[in-house]
Amino acid sequence: MSRHRTRATVLSSLLMGLGQIYNKQYMKGALMMAFEAASVMYFILNLGYAFWGIVTLGETPRTAANMQPGQYDHSIFILIQSLITILYLIVFLVVYYFNIRDARKIGAQRDEGRPVHNFRQSVRYVLDYKFAQAFLSIPAMGILFFTIMPIIFMVMIAFTNYSAPNHIPPGKLVDWVGFETFKNLLALKTWSHTFYGVLTWTIIWAILSTVTTYFGGLLVALLINQKGIRFKGFWRTILILPYAIPQLISLLVMRNMFNGEFGPINQYLGYFGLSGLPWLTDPFWAKVTVIIVNMWVGIPVSMLLIMGVLTTIPRDMYEAAEVDGASGYQKFRIITLPMILFTTAPTLIAQFAGNINNFNMIFLLTGGDPVKGDYQYAGATDLLVTWLYKLTLNQNRYNMASAVGIIIFLIIASFSIYNYRRTKSFKEEDMIQ
Amino acid sequence: MNFKKSFRKALLLVAVLTLTASMTACGTKSSTGGGEGANTPAPSNAANNKENTTAVQDGELVPEEGAELLVWESREEVPFTEEIARQFEEKYGVKVKIEEVATTDQVGKLTTDGPSGLGADVIIIPHDHLGNAAASGLILANDVFAEDTKKNNTEASIIGATFEETLYGYPRAAETTALFYNKSLVPEAPESFEDLIEFGKTFTDKSKKKYALMWEAGNMYFNYPFIASGGGYLYGDNGTNKDDIGLAHEGVAESMKVYQSLAEILPIKSGDINPDIKRGLFGAGDVAMDINGPWEVAGYKEALGDNLAIAPVPTVNGKPAITFSGIKIYTVSSFAKYPNAAKLYAQFATTKEAQLLLNEKIGSVPTNLEALETDQIKNDPIVSGFAEQAKNSEPMPSIPEMANVWAPVNAAMADIWDNKTDPKAAMEKAITQIKDLNNGLAAE
């Protein structure tokens, strides 16, 4: 008794909408056929070109003989066009699958002798019961073509040789090189030395900057919350100020303040008879400087966060501790610190991930300098992300930049996933006892 | 309830329509299937036609029907370009639109914007970017006006505007570095760096923030005399041979020693010197001398007035200091819809009159031979100071590999200056790095 079901399925697999028409859903079938006709038309025009393009990335560079648009291949444009066509092919196949499923379902309904929806009823059904899915398919398409497609494109760049000086379209073509870019980055001495150097500093920076701002903020928050401190509002305001000034302004000012020769900081040191330090010109001291300035910018954020947490700690815990004769330090170690750490751990990890990519701090304060002679386009304080910026915007080595970008993504994604899983488990956990 | 339903329906319908529209919009690209066919009719390229090249005389070239031009110009020179664009429109009836783009960014921007049809038709670039632009086929040769250009401009500017035997550029102005000095502090410019150091010992006082000479010690552009005067060079064969890097010759170590000895009268880390700080100190009379280029003239003149004077860079070990010369050149984009109009514009903006206008507005040094002979230029002490230095200048190499030189040599300079490294060793390290970059170890 599955005659209709089988037939409808087979017919729909042959041609979109045929099974629906067989199921006497003429309107729906016609719409699907129209969709297929339009898509097939588009594929006839573009699909061959797309596959040719994604495999070869173009064959004819632009020379003096073929300067007009259409006479030459621009590898990067071809890559994007091919991607769009192939993504549309995937969308088409998904729709095709649903059309077969639909024909099969309706056929089964007919086998069981149940009535079949007419077109009006189908539309009504979709609007009443599948409204969310129907409507969300539009933004989903948008996300596919405006978010996912560019990301795929940028990942693909890492597997090509799209870089200055020898592979920049339209005068030159771009080719697939597989994992060679990654191999160069991780194994070839000219690049790997820079990469590991910058990576090491990035990790050191992320750890130090996160720890210093967090514990600095903790210290300040505890100080302000002490009994007997007056003008709490005033202190809080003063400490929030660095956070309130845009970094673009404050960091560029800092850059001048820390100037080894003409900066006010070294001049003050000079008044006390101390010789100034090479704040921004010595590789080691430049690193110290960015950490210090980052503390100045970052402590207010942690302070606010921790102040909020402090207000949630029940007072009776402290009272009970006092009854048991605990000293101030013991109260801090046994009650305050665990409570704060427990609540803010996810934020701490998020801050760590954010600091790995703290572009502003480095770019505005040191610009990655002081220059290191044995690095490729990077300086002593460059993080991976500022190095990526230099590779892309100053050197046009897009493939290297893309590879570095993928590596940054892997690092940050792993932290974020860990963090996310933590928070979920944390939701189900009981309070510490 | 009913209204709600119909509203939802309408919403869905709109959404579906938008989707189909956007899908078809994504996919209306005429396939070229391997780069043939689907040609747009090419605009008549009378000028590109080999037979016509010789026949077309100056003035015979006419702009295409309905031509419009887009040109890029750096911020400082926009007033000049506005004036030129107005005159050009009066003469030829072609509208010229101006967009502000820094000269050093224009080749990069044309690489990305040209193919998408958003690039300028005429760009103005420092000539060391020429090799990159020409090698990637971004620009058209200067063919129609080649005779004119070669006849009317200085030899150095023609070398700068040429890449691999082909003339691409239309030279507009020459730039080189020279010694700026404050006459109230240094009545006579020192002849040699030895004299300068003697003077420096009397003037430099670190505690009072007074320095005899301050310049960007960590930037190769300003330090070229310490390479070239000792017989060094960046690339051999007049800057065309990428495998012959002359940074570590015996003479270079000698002249770099002079560079190193200057730290005595400028006891500052190279990283602490930046143009802003220097500008402030020079304007306030705390710095007596600076090695700099013509773009700084307007600002310094405002600060010092008649006390500002320009002299050639002092001699290095008794040899005249050889500075870099940069030529600002117009080139015509190969993506230009109206190449004839674009070529006409590039020619129009580099005539004697145009270069004199630019000098009037900005204080530039012309490349046009007749313009250099006019009273306006001859009586301008600033320009004649630069012109004096320009006699001992070498054009920057314009091959694409030029881009690989800056970072390694700047790092070496900082090393030699700050850490008192042996010049020869530092330069040899730089050479290794440049060669690595040139041989594509890093590029492939």
Interface residues (C-beta under 8 A of the other chain):
Chain A: A38 Y42 L45 N46 G48 Y49 W52 G58 E59 T60 P61 R62 T63 A64 N66 M67 Q68 P69 G70 Q71 Y72 D73 H74 F77 Q81 I84 T85 Y88 V123 L127 F131 A134 F135 S137 I138 M141 F145 N161 S163 A164 P165 N166 H167 I168 P169 P170 G171 K172 V177 E180 N184 L188 T190 W191 N256 N259 G260 E261 F262 P278 L280 T281 D282 D369 P370 V371 K372 G373 D374 Q376 Y377 Q395 N396 R397 M400
Chain B: K5 R8 K9 L11 L12 A15 V16 T18 L19 T20 S22 M23 T24 C26 G27 K29 S30 S31 T32 G33 G34 G35 E36 G37 A38 N39 T40 A42 G108 T111 G114 P115 S116 G117 N132 A135 S136 G137 L138 K209 G218 I268 K269 S270 G271 D272 I273 N274 D276 I277 L281 S334 F335 P400 E401 A403 A407 P408 N410 A411 A412 A414 D415 D418 A426 K429 A430 Q433 D436 G440 L441 A442 A443 E444
